[in-house]
Amino acid sequence: MFKKARLKLTFWYIGILLLVSGLFSGLVYQRVSLDIERGFHRGMMHMRNFPADIQQNYRPPIPLEDQLFLQDIRLAKKNLFYSLLIINGIIVLISGVGSYYLAGKTLEPIQITLKKQKRFVADAAHELKTPITALRTSLEVNLLDKKIPDKFRKILQENLDDVKNLQNLSVQLLQLAKSDNYFYKKQKFKLKSAVKEVVRKLQPLIKAKKLDIEISIPSQKIINFDKQGFQQIMTILIDNAIKFSHNQGKIKIISKLHKGKTQIIVQDYGIGIAKKDLPFIFDRFYQAQTSRTKSQQSSFGLGLSLAQNIAKKNHIQIYVESQKGKGSSFFMYL
């Protein structure tokens, strides 16, 4: 990310310097060319004894014997042009090195701050794992005790649900921190088999809501992608569709060709997303202030951000189309 930003900033610096240098060189060329021509004509008139006041404005016809002087003028202007061109080239080379160095210095504090922030998030999420796991285990053990009154059992169950949500948050934070530095390796694999693996892992959630999952992908379809990253994206998109689908609803996972690219669509017919929220749903921790978030308190707004981050690492963009009350469709082009 910072390499691209540094290169962009370098090009901006070079562009500004080149613009200033080009304008200055153009003015110098025009001014010096004009002075050369005037000097030539004044010299001609002086040799022919023209009065000084006429020399300022009058340009007599150039005799045949003076054509050589005219050629000298053209040659002088040509040499001036190439000299300025070489000077600008040297300026671009020097400014390119300087601009790259300055761009690095400009971005260095931001890069250091961002690295510290990522390290803090990863460390905090990692440190939270142990106490949260211990707390969850303790609550689950206590819930197995049949002597606990129903009133306290309900409280313990609510606490356990909150602990599970915190555990999911720490896992998502760790995944997000790792995704920024993870190197994705492309490989060829069967698309339908990879999607079925994801659906199989999500079966408990699918059965809980009695959803119908329709997979429309050719059996022999092969794609070239990072398999682990692809399955992470699909897990997030399908899990997202499950969360916001109505009970006994349907989810479609479709693959088709679109303008020479493989298009994968995860489509649900659930509560949908409001138009005003669509530009922000891939932002970290963003949650739409609608029934969409009220229906799922376990959502922290990190899943789609993680999916988009993995996709961008593979130079792929995820798009969404949605209509409130009619469902959402997430598109990915490979």
N, C-alpha and C positions, 0 to 999 in steps of 0.2 A: 504493500500500500504506500509506504513512504518512498520507495524507489520511484514509483509512478508520479507521486506528488513532487518529488525533487526534480524529476525530468521536466515536468510541466512548468514548474517555477523557473527552472533554468531557461527553457524556451521563451518564457515571458520576459525574463531579464534580457536575453539576447535580442528578442524582437524589439524591445524598447530602445536598447542601445543602437541597433541597426537602423531603426527609424530616425533617431536623432542624427546618427552619423550620415545616413543617406541624405537627409534634408540639408545638413550642413555642407556635404560634398557637392550636392546639386547647386547650392547657392555659390560655392567657391568656383565651380566649373563655369557657371553662367557669368559671374563677375570677371574672372580671369580671361575667358574667351572674348568678352566684350572689350576688355582693356587691350588685348592683343590686336583685335581688328582696328580699334581706334588708333592705336600706336602706329600700325601699318599705314593707314590712310593719312594720318597727320604727317608721317615721314614722307609720303609721296607728295603731298601738297607743299610741304616745306621745301623739298628739292625743286619744285616747280615755281617757287616764290609766290605762292598764294598768300593774300593778306591774312592776318591772324584771326580776324572776325569771321572770315569765310571758312577757315579751317575747322571751326567748331561744328558746323552743321552740313557742310557740303562734301559730298563724296564723288569725285570725278570718275569717269569710266577708266577701267584698268587697261593700260596698253598691253599689247602682246608681250613686250619684253619684261613686263612685271608679273606675268603669270607664274613665274618661278617663285616669286615672293608669296603669292597666294597659296601655292602648294606648301610652302614652308609654314604658313599660318595653319593650314589644315593638319599638317603633320604635328605641329605644336599642340593643337587642340586635341588631336588623337592621343598623343603621348600624355597629355594632362589627364584625359579621361581614364586611360589604363593605369596611370599612377594612382589616381583616386580610387580606382577599383581594387588595386592591390592593397592600398592602405586600408580600405574597408574590410577586405578579406582578412588582413592581419588583425584588425580590431575585433572581427567576429571570432577568430580563433582564440585570441587572448581573453576576450570577454566571455567566451564559452567556458573556458577553464575557470575563470573567476566567478562566473555566474553559478556554475555547478558547486563550487566551494561555498559561496554565499548562501545558496539554496539549502545546502546541508546544514550550515550554521543556523539558518532561520528556522528549519524544522527540528533541529536537535532538541531544544527544550520541550517541544510538543511530544516528540518521540519518547523522551525520557519519562515525561509525565504519564503518557499512555501506557508505557511498559510497567511503571510502578502501579498504576491502576489495575492493569490486568493481573499482575503478580499478587496484588492485594486480594482481588476477587477470587483468584484460584486458591490462594492460601487460606482465605477465610472459609470458602466452601469446603476445602479439604479438612480443615480443623473442625468444622461443624459436623462432619459426617459421623465421627465416633460418638460424641454425646447424644446426637439425635438417634443413632442406631440403638444405643444403650437405653434411651428413654422409650423408644418404640418397643423394644424387647420387653422392658419392664411392664409397660401397659398391656401388651398382648398376654403376658404371663398372668397378670392380675385379672384380666378378663376371663381367663379359663377357670378361675375360682367360682364355683357355683353358689357359694355362700354369700356372695356380694349382693346386696339388695338391688333391685331393678333401678332405683333412683340413681345410685352411685355408678351402676354399670353404664347407664346412659351417659353420665358425665365422663367416665373413662373412655367410652367409645368416641365421644366428641373430641376429647383430648388426643386420642389416637389418630383421628382423621386430620387434626391440625398438624400433628407430628409428621404424618405421611406427606402432607403438603409441603412442610419445611424440607423434608428429605428430597422431594421432587425438585424443589427450588435449588438446593445445593448441588444436585446432580446436573441440572440444566446450566447452572453457573459454571461448573467445571467443564462441561461440554463446550460452552461458549468460549471460555478462556482457551481451551485446547484448540478449538477450530481456527482461532486467529493465527496460530503458529504451526498447525498441522500441514504436512506435505501430502497432497493427494496424488495417488498413483493410478493412472488410467489402466483399465484392463477390459477385455471383451468378455461379456457374459450374457446369458439369456434373460431378457427383460421380464418375461412372464414369471419365470421361476423365482427371480429376485423379489418381485412384487408379492408372490404367494407366500414367501418366507415371512415378509413383513405382516401380511394379513393373518398368518398363522399365530404369530406372537401376540397379535392384538385380539385374538378370538375371545378371551374373557370379557373384554369391554364390548365387543360386538354382540355376544350372546346376552349380556346384561340388558342391552337395549333392544334386543331382538331385531337387529338390522339385517337387511339383505345386501350383500356385497356382490356387485356385478363386475367381473374383470373381462374387458374386451381387448385382449392383446394377442396377436399372433404367436403361436407356440414357439416358432423358430426365430422370432425376432431377436437379433443380437445387437447390443449397443456397446460403445467404447466409452467407459466412464469409470470413475473410482467407485467400486461396488459398495464399500463401507459407507462412503459419503452419500451415495445414491439411496441406500437403504435408510440412512438417517433422515434424509429429506422426506422419503416416502412415509416413514414412520410418523414424522411430525405432521405431514399433510393429512394422512388417513386418520390419525388420532384426533386432529383438529376437526375433521369431518364427522367423526363419531361423537365427539363432545357436543357439537352444535346441531346434530340431527335429532329429529323427533323419534320417540320410541316407535318401533316397527317401521321405520323409514328405510330409504334405499340410498346406497352410495355407489357411484360408478367410477371405475378406474379404466380409462380409455387410452389407447395408443393409436396414433395415425400419422401419416405423412402430411406435412404442411410446408409448402415452399421448399421442398427438398430436405427438410429437417424432421426428426422424430419428435412429435408433440405428445406429451403425456398430460392427461387431464384427470384431476381428482375432483369429482363433482358430488355435492350433497344437496338435499332438498330441505334443509333445516331452516333455522331462524334468519340466516343471512347477515349481511353487514350493511350498516347505513352508509350512504354515499359520502358523507362528510368524514367518515372514519377510514375509508379505503386508502387514501395516500399515506396513512401512518401505521398501518397494521404490521409492517415489517420493522418498525422502530422498537428498540429494546425497551421492555417494561410498559409498552403502550397497551392500554386496554380500553376498548370502546365503552363508553358510559351508557350501555343499553342492557336489555334483557340478555344479550349475548354473554356478558360477563357475570350478570346476576345468576345465570343458570349454572355457571361453573366457577365456584370460588377457588378451585385448585389451579386455575390458570394464572400465570404470572406475566404473560406477555413476552416470554423469551423464546418459545418454540419456533415461531415463524421467523424471528430474527436470526436464530441459529440456522434454519433451513436456507434463508437467503444468503447468509455468510458462506455456507458450504458451497452453494451454487455459484456464487461470485468467484470463489477460489478456483472453480472449474470453468470460469468465463461463461457462465450461464445465468440468465435472469429468470426469476419466477414472477408471473403476473397473476392477477386475480380479477375476476368479474363476479359481482354479487348484487343481489337485489333483496332488500329488507323483506323478510317473511317468505321468500321463495328459494333461498339457498345460495350457495357459493360454488364457484368453479376456479380451481387453481391450475394454471398452465405452466408447463416447463418444457423448453425446447432444447433438444440435444443435438 
